[in-house]
Amino acid sequence: MSDDLFESNEAPASGAGGLAAAAKAMPLAARLRPRSIEEYAGQKHLLSPGMLLRRAIDADRFTSIILSGPPGTGKTSLSELIARSTNSAFVRLSGVTSSVADIRREIAVALKRRQVNGRRTVLFIDEIHRFNRAQQDALLPDVENGNIRLIGATTHNPQFYVVGALLSRSLAFQLQPLSREDILAILERARTDERGFPDRTIELTPEAAEFLAQACEGDARRALNAFEIAVLTTPENEAGVIVVDTKEAESSIQKKMVHYDDDNHYDTASAFIKSMRGSDPDAAIYYLAKMLHAGEDIRFIARRIMIFASEDVGNADPRALELAAAAAQAVEMVGMPEARIILAQAVTYCATAPKSNASYTAIEEAAADIAHDRIQPIPLPLRDPNSAGGKAAGHGRDYRYPHDFGGFVVQDYLTVPKTYYRPGKIGYESKISERLDYWKQCRKVAAATEAQP
């Protein structure tokens, strides 16, 4: 918080010898924050003329905004630009370190600022999803009354992490990862802008720029951090030029990171299952590789494959469940990195196996009948004759032992006619279907015989 109620949103001024010392000490990503909406990279779906957010900024008509999106997509920069475009003071709090007392103190200063010079305050809360319900509720009265203009930033889905009362008073916008072209433009600006490295001559090879644009996964901060490290650790050549090529770029960014929060975890798992269900082994392997790269628990992946083998392959290929169970046991014993090979075998087998969800639908329909309909009495021949009083009550009497009749005999096993299991005509289930059709015909013949006088 600044003690000056008349503070400006402008960046520190440059002296005759270049940027101010304080500005020079800032990371490159902070030095290169856009100074206008026109300079802002990406998010055209939000900031192009005529879009809702752009209209709200241009008309200076908003009370609360929630910005969600992956790291490095410009949530903080956009918030600062909104404050600057609307001539509002910009105050920043962190959802990690700030308390209700901090919120109330900043709101009190915002009220005083409004009284002194009529200037409004944008209260920016980074990582707002880290605020608990009480902290978020503390914002409601002043957002409602217009005492502050709240901008909350989060990498999570605000529907799950921002209280409904606050969300209903806010305009919610989702930022997308920056495109390859956006990252290339930002890197070129970093190379040439006076706020970047004014006292150095830098050459960024096209191959290195392309590598950074691909490896940063749409995260501008990550690309700029890697570029800054490469520039500061690469010596000048004989001509006094710092040449950043692919070797320097690769060593500066290290392992490629994948955005993989809770939402992405479930989205990727969903795409993984649906790709196997859709018989696309290539897509399934891709999502498997993504999960492994992000550090997903291999036991979670193995469990999902086992469930899939029963739910979506089922008796169309009973070996799928055997293979999935064996794979789950094998990855426990082997561990990474070799476990990826075992998981890949199970995934490709399940993805290319014939599909049937007949077992799944059968248990779902039967469970619905149990939950909603009257429980059917067990026929007397099927009951246990060894229980107390069971034999005297006729339990087990007239039971027909199928093995005495060649493995099948017509008998009432359920007091009402029901069909839950309907095998398909694909894979091994085609044989099961033929067998069930034969038994069904036998029952019809037996019923017709009994009906004759």
N, C-alpha and C positions, 0 to 999 in steps of 0.2 A: 504494500500500500504506500502511496505517495502522500506526504504531508501537504503538498502543494495542490490546492483545489483548482488551480488554473493550469495544471500540467498539460503538456502537448503529447500527441501520439507520434510525433515525428521522430525519426531515427537520429542518433547523435550526429552532429554536424562534422564535416570533414575540415581538417585544418589545411594549411598550405602544404604540409608535407604528406598528406594522405588522410586516411580515416583516423578518427580519434583513437587513442590507445585502448580505451574500453571496448570500442567496436572491434578493433583488431583482435582482441583476446577472445571474442565470441567464436563459436564454431561456424564453419562456412555456411551450413544450412540456416543458421540464425542470421548471418550477415546478408544473405541473399533473399530474405523474405520479400515477397512482392510488395511494391509500393502503391499499386493501383489494381483494380479489378482487371484492367486490360493486360497487366503484366502477370496476372495469376495464371498458372498452368493447369489445364485439365478442368473437369467438372462442368463441361459445356452444357450438360443436361440440367444444370442448376443455374448457371450464370449467363447463358446466352440471352440476348434481348428478348423479352416477352415471357421468359420463364418465371415461375412464381417467386423464387428467392430473389432473383434480380429485380423484379417489380417491387417486392417488399423493401429492398435496400434503396432503390431509386426513389420510392415514394416516402421513405423513412416512416414506414407504418408496420411496426412489429413490436411485440412485448417480450416474447420468449422464443428461442430457437434451440432445437436439439440437433446436433450434427453427429452422425455415426459413420463409421467407416474404418478400414484397416489403418495401421500406423503409416505415417509418412504421406498421407493423401492431401494434407493441407488444411486440416481442421483449425489449428491454431492461427495459421496465416489468414485464413478466410475470416475468422472472428476478428482479428485485428483490422482487416480491411473494412469489415462492416462498421466497426467503431469509427474508423477514420472517415468513411464515406458519409456517415450520419453525424459527424462532428460530436461524437460521444467520447467521454473519458473511458479508458480501457483499464480494467482492474482484473487481475488474474488470481484465481485460487486453485488449489489442487485437491481433488477428491481423496488423495492419499493422506495428506498432512493437515488439511484444514478442519476446523471444528465449527460447531454452531456459533461459538463466540466470535470466531473470525468472520462468519457470515454477517452476524448482527453488527459488528464493528464496521464492515465495509458498507452495509446498508445505511448506517448512521452517517457515514462520510458522504455517501451518495445523496442523501437528503439535504445535507448541509451545502453540498456543491450546487444542487438544484436551486436552493434558496439564494446563494451568493451570486451566481452568474447565469442561472437558468440552463446550465449544461447538464445533459443526461449522462448516465453511467451505464456502460456495458459491463456486467459482471460475468466474466468468463470462468467457467469451472471445468478444468481439465479432468478427465477420468471421473465424470460425474456418477458413473455406475458404482464407484467405490463409496459414495455417500449412502448411509443407511436411510431408512424411512424417516426417522426423526429429523435428520439433517435436510433431506429434501422437502419435508413438510414445512420447515422453517422458512423456506423461500416463498411459499405460496402467497401469503398476504401481500408481500411487497411486489411480487410479479403481478398479482391481481390488480393492485392499486397503481401500477406503473412507476413505482419508486425506483426500480432497477429494470434494466433490459438484460435478461438472462440469456447467455449462450452456453449450453452444456455440450461437451465433447465426449464421445465414448467410442471404444472399439467394439462394444457389444450391441446386441439388439435392444434398443430402448424400450421395446414393448415388454421386455422381461426385467429390465433393470432400472427403469424410471417409473416412479409411482404414477398411477393413472390420473390423479388430480393435476399433477404438474404436466404430464404429457398432453392432457386435454387442453391446456392453456398455451401449448407450444406449437410452432410449426416444426415438423420433423423432416429432416433431409438426410439422405444417405449418399456419402461420397464414395466414388469408385476408385479402384487402383488406377494410377496414372498409366497412360498408354506409352508404348515404346517411343512414339514421336514426342510426347510430352517430356519424357526423361532426357532424350537427346537434346531437346531445346534447353532444358535446365542446365545440362552439362556444358553446353556451348556458352550459356550466359555466365556460368561459373568460371569458365576459361577466360572470358573477355571483359566481364564487368569490373569496374574499378573497386567494387566492394569485395571482390574475390581475392585476387593476388595481384595488386597493382604494381608491385615491385618485381614481378617475375614474368618472364616470357614462357608461355606454356604451349606445347603442342600435344593434342590428344588425338591419337590415331583413330581412324574410323572403326577399325576392328576392336580397339579397346572401348570406345564409346558404345559400340553395339553390344559388347559383352556386359558392360555395366547396366545398360538399358534392359537387357534380358535377365540378368542375375538378381537385380534388386526387386523384382516382382512388383513393380508399380509403386515402390516406396522411394519417394524423392529424397528423403533424409538419408536413407541407407546409401543411395547412389552418391550423394554429395559427400557423405562421410568417407566413403571409399576413395573418391576422387581427391579429397583433401589429404588423406593419408598418403596416397600415391604421389601427390605433388610435393609434400613436405619431406618425403623420404627418398625421392629420386634426385640424384645429383645432376647439375647442369652439364651439357655436353660442351665441346670446345667452342661452340658458337654462343654459349651462354643461354641455351634453350633447354627447358625441362621437357623431355619427351616421355609422355605416359603411353606406353604400348600395352599390348594384351598381357604380357608377363607381369608388369607392375599392377595392372588392374586386377588380375586374378589373385595376386598375393595380398592385395589390399582388402578385398571383400571377403576372402576366406570362404567358408561353407555358405552355399546359397540357403537363405532362410525361407520357410514357407509359413504364411499366415495361417495359424491353426488354433483358433480359440474354441470355446465350447460350441458356438454356432457352426463353425467350419468343421469341427469334429463330427457332428451329427449330419451335416450336409454331405460330407465326403463319404461317411459310412452308408448313407442313403443311396448315393450315386453308385457306390461299390456294389451294393446288393442288387440294385435295379439293373446294373450292367450285366451281372451274372444271370439275372432272371431274363434279360433280353437276349441271352446267348451271344454276348459280345465279349469274347475273352480279351481283346486288346484294350477296351475301355476298362474292364475289370482289373487287368494287370496295371494299368496306369494309376488307378485310384489306390491299388495296393501299394505301389511304389510311393505315391504321395504320402500315404499314412505312415509307411516305414521311414521315409525321409524326415517326417515331422516328429518322429519319436513315439508313434502310437504304440500302446501296449500290444505285443504280439499275441497275448492270451485273449484280448478282446477281439482281435481279428479272427483268431482260430474259433472262438465261440460263435461269431457271426457266420462263419463258413459252415459249422456244424448245424446251426439252426436252418440256414438256407438249404443244406443238403436234404433235410427232412421236409421243410415247408414247401420248397419250390421244385425239388427233383423227386422226392418221395419214392414211391414204388415204380416210377418209370425207369429208375436205375437204382436199385437198393444198394449197390456198391458205393454210391456217392457218400452215403452216411458213414460207411465203413472207412473210406479213405479220409473223410473229414475228421473222424474221431482219431484215426491213426496219426493224422497230421497234427492235431492238437496235442497228442501225447509226445510226438517227436519234437515239436518246437519247445516244449517244456524241458526236454532232455538236452537239446542241442543249443538253443539260444541263438542270438544274433551274432554275426551277420548271416550264418548259413541257414538260419530258420527262414529267411526270405525265399530260399529255393523250395523248401517244403511247402510253404504257403502258396507259392506260385503254382506248384503242381496241383494242389487241392483246388485253387481258384480256376485254373484252366480246365480241369476235369469237370467241375460243377457247371461252369459257364457253357461247356459244349455238350453236356449231358442232356438227354430228353427231359422235358419238364412236365411236372404234374403237381398240382396243389390239392389233389383229391383228399389226401389224408388230413390236410389242414382244414379244408372246408367241412369235412366230416365231423371233426371234433368240435369245430365252431358251432355247427348246426345242432349237434347233440347237446352241447353245453347250454345253448340258448333254450332248448326244450326243457332241460333240467331246471334252468333258472326261472322260466316263465310258465311252463305247463305243469299239470298234475303229474306227480311221480308215478310211473307205471309199476304195478305189482309184479313181482318176480313169479313166473310160472312155477307151480309146485314141483314138477320134475327136476327143475334146475336148482332148487333149494337144498341146503346142506342137511342131510338126514342125521348127522352126528351131533347137532346142537341139542340143548335141553328141550325135550318135548318135540323135537323135529320129526323123529321117526313116527311117533304116534299121530302127529298131525298130517302125515302123508308126504312129508318132504322127501324128494328124491324118488318117489314111487313112479313107475312107468317111464323112468329116464331111459332113453335109447342111446347106448354107447356107440358112437360113430364107427369106431374101429371094428365092431362086430358086423358092420354093414359095408365094409370096404372103404371106410374113411369118410363117408357121407351118408346121412340119413335125414329124411324130412322130419322136422320137429319144431315145435313152437318155442322160440327163444325170447321173443318179445311179444307182449300181449296185444300190441297194436302194430299194424303194418307200417314200417318206416324204412326209408332208404337214405342213409347218410353218406355212405362211401360209394362214389360213382367214378370208377377208374376210367382213365382216358384210353385212347387207342394208340398211344405212343409208347415205344420202348417196352419194357417188361410188363407194364400195365395192360398192354393189349392181350397178353396171355391171361392175366388176372381177370380181365373183362370177359374173355371167352369162358373161363371157368365159372364165373358168377352167372353168366347167361345160361349155362348148362344147368346149374343148380336151381336157378329160377324156374326153368322149364320143368325140372323134376318136381318142384313144389306145386306148380300148376296142375301137373298130371295127378299128383297125390290128392290135391284138393278136389279135382273133378271126380276121382274115384270115390272119395269119401262122400261126395254129394249124391252119388247114385243110390237109389233105393235098394 
